[in-house]
Amino acid sequence: MSSLALVEQLANGAVIGVFYALAALGLSIIFGVLRVVNFAHGELYMLGGYAYYLLAAISGVPPVFAIVGAGAAIFVLGVVIERLLVEPVYSGKVDRPDEYAIMITFALAVFLQNLALALFGPWPQRPSPLFRGRVEIGELIISGDRLAAAGVGVVLIVALLIFIRWSSPGKAIRAVAMDRETAEVLGIHAERTSRLAFGLGAALAGAAGALIGPVFTVTPTMGVIPVVKAYIVVVLGGLGSIPGAIVGALILGEVETLATVLIPDTSRALAYKDAYGLVVLVLVLLLRPQGLFGMAGRRA
Amino acid sequence: MRRQSTELALGAVALLVFLFFPLAGAGDYWIYTVTIGFYYALLAASWSLLVGYVGRISFAQAAMAGLGAYVSVLSARHLGWPVAAGIAAAVLVTGLLGLFVGWLSLRMHGAYLGLTTIAFGEILRIAVTAEHWLTRGSLGLEAPELIAGGSRTAYYYAFLCVLILSLAAMWMLLRSRIGLFFQAIREDEDGAASVGVDVTFWKVVAFAISTAFAGLAGALYAHFVGLIAPSMMSLQEMGFVLAMAVVGGFANILHAALGGVLLQVVLESLREFGEWRLALFGLVAMLMLRFAPDGLFGRLVGAIAKERQ
């Protein structure tokens, strides 16, 4: 294929990678602090999409504020979920906490997905995106709405990195992720930090959903496939590692786009698009379970 | 002791109820519904064997059932095999795949194991959907009947019979030393290994047993309902199975099986509530996990056993 087409595909892959990164970062933060893989993450992403839809399309809020609003709403939801469902893992109220966390977040996913289905119906919604039209960089053409959404995504990622690195709550998050007990001994309120981490992780997923919703439509099942991608990214990058999540996301975005293009039988290649990432996941789990940037021995 | 005899009583009562149910004038619609309930019961029970007794989490159960269904139907349609041979093939193939996945995931635990099983289940579903020259993809595949010209009642008893035999087989396995091995693995793998339990072997075998029963359930379902589609392999279906096992009691195969039938009946009874039913199941499953992990039937048996003391 021509080099222009290749560059276009690479650009597309990078754009998709930004969205994967947002969702995956949320998952990574939640795992890092709470040691819980949030199987309901895809539904938080989906509800972010619906929150954006409700704000932008129904209430006529300008798109940028709708994104912020959606993120805030899902943050609150995340805090509530942590308080009600996840906190018992730490306060010793359940036997077999690992199993409990896995099953209860899976059940939560079932609940949220069908709740959305019941409330909004299965029909796709298409709220207005941030930017319409196409963007041309020289001979390269990228759809404007995707580029704008990816741009905002990058801003959010940078903001998150700054927050985690330099703010007090951000440092608390890193401390608890590193060693919960020592952090508590040093006076960090682990419970509050856990709540913040879950809310933050949820907000990132919600923001990703709010950004993508207008691009690919908002439906109750929109979170199912992206969340599997988020798991792949997080495992590939290393569970709990933030730079890992970003690198992993870009790798996955590119692998999917290129694999689709490079396999000759186009309709088959497209149908299997989601499977490439799954194969990557299994390979990583088998060969290098700690991921690219994770520490050996740290496992879910 | 009180508890054990109460459990047996529960089993006996359930057996009697289901044996006489069609004769009590239930009508074809409900007989059909409960037969579907038996499908879910077998799925939930085989899932609980793996998750509840061995402690190995898996989200691939629905996908394995679907695989069994497709293997059986394809061998009938393309190879001209009789239905019984197709079902046997389904059990064999899903069992073998279970051995493979069990072996691959030997060193994985908890959420990583869960993710791996999600990955496998989804790969299966995607492959079945994509290879539409073979499977007709999302259009679905028609399956030959199990019982030529069979009535709803005939299928009901056939399914019930297989369910009872399967539960009996599982129960005998779990009562034996192997059942103790399973529970030892669940509680403390290293400790079990240190007293001589072949942890590797039993983990792999447990996975295979669980998936083989799922494949059996799927194959029977196919030849009963007459039409299968990749949607039966979805994570949504897996969510049902999980909710059914959790609500019934996922640490006990009988409780999980009863949970399967119960939730299927409730699902049908609340038809007019549409999607709210499924949200309700998710909610109830969460409440159960949080407040009553031994499930409805676990609580019931516990309460009755206490009364009898």
Interface residues (C-beta under 8 A of the other chain):
Chain A: V36 V37 F39 L85 P88 V94 D95 R96 D98 E99 Y100 A101 I102 M103 I104 F106 A107 L108 A109 V110 F111 L112 Q113 N114 L115 L117 A118 V224 V228 Y231 V235 R268 A271 Y272 D274 A275 L278 V279 L281 V282 L285 L286 P289 R299 A300
Chain B: V51 G55 I57 F59 L104 S105 R107 M108 H109 G110 A111 Y112 G114 L115 T116 I118 A119 F120 E122 I123 I126 A127 T129 A130 L235 Q236 G239 F240 L242 A243 V246 G274 E275 W276 L278 A279 F281 G282 L283 A285 M286 L289 R290 P293
